Amino acid sequence: MEKDCTFCNILNGEIPTKLLFENETLIVFRDINPIAPTHLLVVPKKHIRSINDLTVDDNRIVSEIITTARDMAQKMGIAKSGYKLFFNVEKGGGQVIFHLHLHLVGGWK
């Protein structure tokens, strides 16, 4: 955990948020600045700075992030209508919080 990391602070309970899902590897919660009717963040508990910092040991985490996003899309009722999954990578790619996270967005009519 990084003490200056917003997502680590959420994981530590220092920043309150309503979790929609949690297991031993991940948490899921709503983005505070949504760009879609449904905008969730899927965040690993392990602090990984960005996609660029992944190692082969993190393959299981990345797979679980994606399958959890799929499951959350189903739970939120947007799986059939469609959704987007994306990672922002580094500042030039739009990453603002430097803790790996996947955006799940959808719910447009």
N, C-alpha and C positions, 0 to 999 in steps of 0.2 A: 504494500500500500504506500502511496505517495501522499504526504500530508498536504501538499498544495493542489491536489487533484480533486476536482469537483465530484467525479464519480466515486473515487475512493472515500471521500467524505460522506457521500450518500450511503455507501456500503458500511461505513463505520457508525452510521446513525447520527452523524453530526449535522447533516442536512436532511430534514424530513421530506419524504416523498411517499406516495402511495404506490406500493409495488403491485403489479398485476400478475407477476409470476416470479418465483424464486426457487432455485434448487442449489445443490452444492457448487455448481459451476457458474451460474448466470443469474442476473436479475433483469426484469423487464418493467419499464414504466413509461408514462406519457412524456413526450417532449414538451418543455415549457414554452417553446416557440413553434407551434405546429405549422406545417406547410400544407396540411391536408386534414380532412375531417378525422381521420385516424392517423396518428403519427406517434409510433412507439419507438423506444430505444432498447435494444438488446445488448446488454453490457456484461462482459465476463468479470468475475470477481478477481481474477488474477490481473494485476496491472500490467498491461501491454501497451506501450506508448502509441503505436500505430501499426498499420499493415506492414510497414517497412521493418518493424521490430519482431515480426513473427519468426519463430524457429520451427523446425520440424516437430519438436515436442508439443507445439501448440495446435497441430492439425486436428486433434479431437475437439478442442475448444471451438475452432472455426466451424467445424461440421455441426457441432451442437448449437452454435449461434444461428446458423441457417435453418436447421430443422426446427428450432424453437420459434423462429420468426414465422415459418410456415404454419406451425401449430397455433400461434397467436393470431395469424390472419384468419384461420378457421374460427377460432374462439370469438374474434371480433366481428365475424359475419362478412368479411370482405374477400374471402378466398375465391369464391366463384366469380365475383364481379371484377376482380383483379387488383393487384397492388404492386408496389415497387420496393425493392431491397437495395440499399446502397451503403457503402463505406466512403466517407470523406477521408482522404489521405494527405496529411501534412497541410500546412497553411495555404499553399497554392491550390490545393484540392478542396478547400473549404473546411478543413478540420479546425475546430475551435477549442474543443476539449481534447487534450492529448492523453486519452485512455481509449483504447479500441472500443468501438461500438458500431452496431448496425442499425440503420434507420429502416423502419417498416412504415410505409406510407400508402394510403389508399382511402377508399370510402367515397370517392367522387361519384356523382350521379351521371 
